Amino acid sequence: MGSTRTGRRGADGADRKSDPYAATAATLRAALVREIAEGGGLTDPAWREAFEEVPRHVFVPRYYEAGEPSTSGGTALYERLGRHDPDPARRARWLAGVYSDEPLATRVRDGELVSSSSQPSLMARMLEALAVRDGDSVLEIGTGTGYNAALLAHRLGEDRVTTVDIDPDITDTARDHLAAAGYRPAVVTGDGALGCPSRAPFDRIIATCAVTALPPAWLDQCRCGALILAPLTTGLIALRVADAEHGEGHFLTTPAYFVPLRGSEPRPPVRTKGLPTGPLLEDSFRFLLNVVTAWLDPLEALALWEHEGRPGRERYGVTVREQRQWAWLDDPEGAYAWPLGPAHAERAS
């Protein structure tokens, strides 16, 4: 299965004696894997093994649950749950939450979400869509807790995995989590938009933060035929790279809502003025609105959606050609195409 691990110390962290949660966590982890599999995920035995063995609770020693907004109209308050809570019932609640199929807020600053651990079933779908092969070298953009990097390291071997994040607090913490679980991939502090040229070239790039256009450095650091999987607008684009200036691919059917890449251009707000409620309840229409909001009036977008048979996400794609990037419906050279960007310019780290 390609699981050539180095320095791995078992599914429950350093060892069971030093982890009082190991036995319960193993039971909860097995139940989570079964739930994901029953939902159609983890069809690849190698990825199923990774999810069965990598201990998510080591990477999420605490998380935050959003409460109700304050009475003064401010942001929602967050309640922290963690493994060191003095209340046994709250510790049990923390561990059950870690092994639920839910995204978890892991870092909050001034009431705003900074970093999270993605929904495990979405992580499974993304990792399987990455279509890795034994020996592939993978760059992850957005380190988060380090859990996704651990899954990659379990599958491919830690020497084949690089993860980068701009926030040194995040990379330092993730490095500690990874070491505690027995994995030591390359954890790099730097601007994710610039990739990691010192570890290039890569066979796969996977981003766990949203972008408005694909940074040129990512294509430049890919081998010919590499695959980039990244959240773009509210979808996941799987872009096959021809060379440093050319790539093309379709969106997956899976919705994806991620924290934006730090320092990236903000996505324009989605305009809905004048639209009836019905179409706004349809995922395929909301996706189109996110793609075209900077270019089309909302009513024009609605007319397009209805005229083209309410197209699903898989009918959309992205093309990169030299200095241009655009999203399209059905055909890269067809009637419906919308520029992406502005593309990220190279900037100093």
JOVEN-V505012 format. One record per backbone hydrogen bond with DSSP energy under -1.0 kcal/mol. NH is the residue of the N-H (numbers start at 0). CO is the residue of the C=O. E is the energy in kcal/mol with one decimal. If there is no record, write none. Layout:
nh->NH co->CO e->E
nh->NH co->CO e->E
This chain:
nh->3 co->1 e->-1.9
nh->4 co->2 e->-1.5
nh->12 co->9 e->-1.0
nh->18 co->15 e->-1.1
nh->21 co->18 e->-1.5
nh->24 co->20 e->-3.1
nh->25 co->21 e->-2.3
nh->26 co->22 e->-1.6
nh->27 co->23 e->-2.5
nh->28 co->24 e->-2.9
nh->29 co->25 e->-2.1
nh->30 co->26 e->-1.8
nh->31 co->27 e->-2.2
nh->32 co->28 e->-2.4
nh->33 co->29 e->-2.1
nh->34 co->30 e->-2.1
nh->35 co->31 e->-2.5
nh->36 co->32 e->-2.6
nh->37 co->33 e->-2.6
nh->38 co->34 e->-1.3
nh->39 co->36 e->-1.7
nh->40 co->35 e->-2.5
nh->47 co->43 e->-2.2
nh->48 co->44 e->-2.4
nh->49 co->45 e->-1.7
nh->50 co->46 e->-2.4
nh->51 co->47 e->-2.0
nh->52 co->48 e->-1.6
nh->53 co->49 e->-2.8
nh->57 co->54 e->-1.1
nh->59 co->55 e->-1.2
nh->62 co->80 e->-2.4
nh->63 co->104 e->-2.8
nh->64 co->78 e->-2.9
nh->66 co->76 e->-4.3
nh->72 co->69 e->-1.9
nh->76 co->67 e->-1.3
nh->78 co->64 e->-3.0
nh->80 co->62 e->-2.8
nh->82 co->60 e->-2.4
nh->84 co->81 e->-1.3
nh->90 co->86 e->-2.0
nh->91 co->87 e->-2.4
nh->92 co->88 e->-2.0
nh->93 co->89 e->-2.4
nh->94 co->90 e->-2.4
nh->95 co->91 e->-2.4
nh->96 co->92 e->-2.1
nh->97 co->93 e->-2.2
nh->98 co->94 e->-1.4
nh->99 co->96 e->-1.5
nh->101 co->99 e->-1.9
nh->103 co->116 e->-2.7
nh->105 co->114 e->-1.6
nh->106 co->114 e->-1.8
nh->108 co->111 e->-2.7
nh->111 co->108 e->-2.1
nh->113 co->106 e->-3.1
nh->114 co->106 e->-1.6
nh->116 co->103 e->-2.9
nh->122 co->118 e->-2.3
nh->123 co->119 e->-2.6
nh->124 co->120 e->-2.1
nh->125 co->121 e->-2.5
nh->126 co->122 e->-2.8
nh->127 co->123 e->-2.4
nh->128 co->124 e->-2.2
nh->129 co->125 e->-1.2
nh->130 co->127 e->-1.3
nh->135 co->132 e->-2.4
nh->137 co->159 e->-2.9
nh->138 co->203 e->-2.3
nh->139 co->161 e->-3.2
nh->140 co->205 e->-2.5
nh->141 co->163 e->-2.9
nh->145 co->142 e->-1.7
nh->149 co->145 e->-2.0
nh->150 co->146 e->-2.2
nh->151 co->147 e->-2.2
nh->152 co->148 e->-2.7
nh->153 co->149 e->-2.6
nh->154 co->150 e->-1.8
nh->155 co->151 e->-3.0
nh->156 co->152 e->-2.2
nh->159 co->156 e->-2.1
nh->160 co->157 e->-1.3
nh->161 co->137 e->-2.4
nh->162 co->185 e->-2.8
nh->163 co->139 e->-2.3
nh->164 co->187 e->-1.9
nh->170 co->166 e->-2.2
nh->171 co->167 e->-2.7
nh->172 co->168 e->-2.0
nh->173 co->169 e->-2.7
nh->174 co->170 e->-2.4
nh->175 co->171 e->-1.7
nh->176 co->172 e->-2.4
nh->177 co->173 e->-2.9
nh->178 co->174 e->-2.2
nh->179 co->175 e->-2.4
nh->180 co->176 e->-1.7
nh->182 co->177 e->-3.1
nh->185 co->160 e->-2.1
nh->187 co->162 e->-3.1
nh->189 co->164 e->-2.0
nh->193 co->190 e->-1.9
nh->194 co->191 e->-1.6
nh->198 co->195 e->-1.9
nh->201 co->220 e->-2.5
nh->202 co->136 e->-2.5
nh->203 co->136 e->-1.7
nh->204 co->226 e->-2.2
nh->205 co->138 e->-2.6
nh->206 co->228 e->-2.5
nh->207 co->140 e->-2.9
nh->209 co->258 e->-1.8
nh->210 co->230 e->-2.2
nh->217 co->214 e->-1.5
nh->219 co->215 e->-2.2
nh->220 co->216 e->-1.4
nh->221 co->218 e->-1.7
nh->222 co->201 e->-2.7
nh->224 co->240 e->-3.0
nh->225 co->222 e->-2.2
nh->226 co->202 e->-1.7
nh->227 co->238 e->-2.7
nh->228 co->204 e->-2.9
nh->229 co->236 e->-2.0
nh->231 co->234 e->-2.5
nh->232 co->210 e->-1.0
nh->234 co->231 e->-2.4
nh->236 co->229 e->-2.7
nh->237 co->249 e->-2.4
nh->238 co->227 e->-2.9
nh->239 co->247 e->-2.7
nh->240 co->225 e->-2.9
nh->241 co->245 e->-2.3
nh->242 co->245 e->-1.7
nh->245 co->242 e->-1.2
nh->246 co->319 e->-2.0
nh->247 co->239 e->-2.1
nh->248 co->317 e->-1.9
nh->250 co->315 e->-2.3
nh->251 co->235 e->-2.8
nh->255 co->233 e->-2.2
nh->260 co->209 e->-3.0
nh->263 co->260 e->-2.2
nh->274 co->271 e->-2.2
nh->280 co->277 e->-1.7
nh->281 co->278 e->-1.8
nh->285 co->281 e->-2.3
nh->286 co->282 e->-2.5
nh->287 co->283 e->-1.7
nh->288 co->284 e->-2.6
nh->289 co->285 e->-2.0
nh->290 co->286 e->-1.8
nh->291 co->287 e->-2.5
nh->292 co->288 e->-1.4
nh->294 co->291 e->-2.5
nh->295 co->291 e->-2.7
nh->300 co->296 e->-2.4
nh->301 co->297 e->-2.1
nh->302 co->298 e->-2.1
nh->303 co->299 e->-2.2
nh->304 co->300 e->-2.5
nh->305 co->301 e->-2.3
nh->306 co->302 e->-2.4
nh->307 co->303 e->-2.3
nh->308 co->305 e->-1.3
nh->309 co->304 e->-3.1
nh->314 co->311 e->-1.7
nh->315 co->312 e->-2.0
nh->316 co->327 e->-2.1
nh->317 co->248 e->-2.6
nh->318 co->325 e->-2.5
nh->319 co->246 e->-3.2
nh->320 co->323 e->-2.7
nh->321 co->244 e->-3.0
nh->323 co->320 e->-2.3
nh->325 co->318 e->-2.1
nh->326 co->337 e->-3.0
nh->327 co->316 e->-2.2
nh->328 co->335 e->-1.8
nh->329 co->314 e->-3.3
nh->330 co->328 e->-2.0
nh->333 co->330 e->-2.1
nh->337 co->326 e->-2.9
nh->339 co->324 e->-2.4
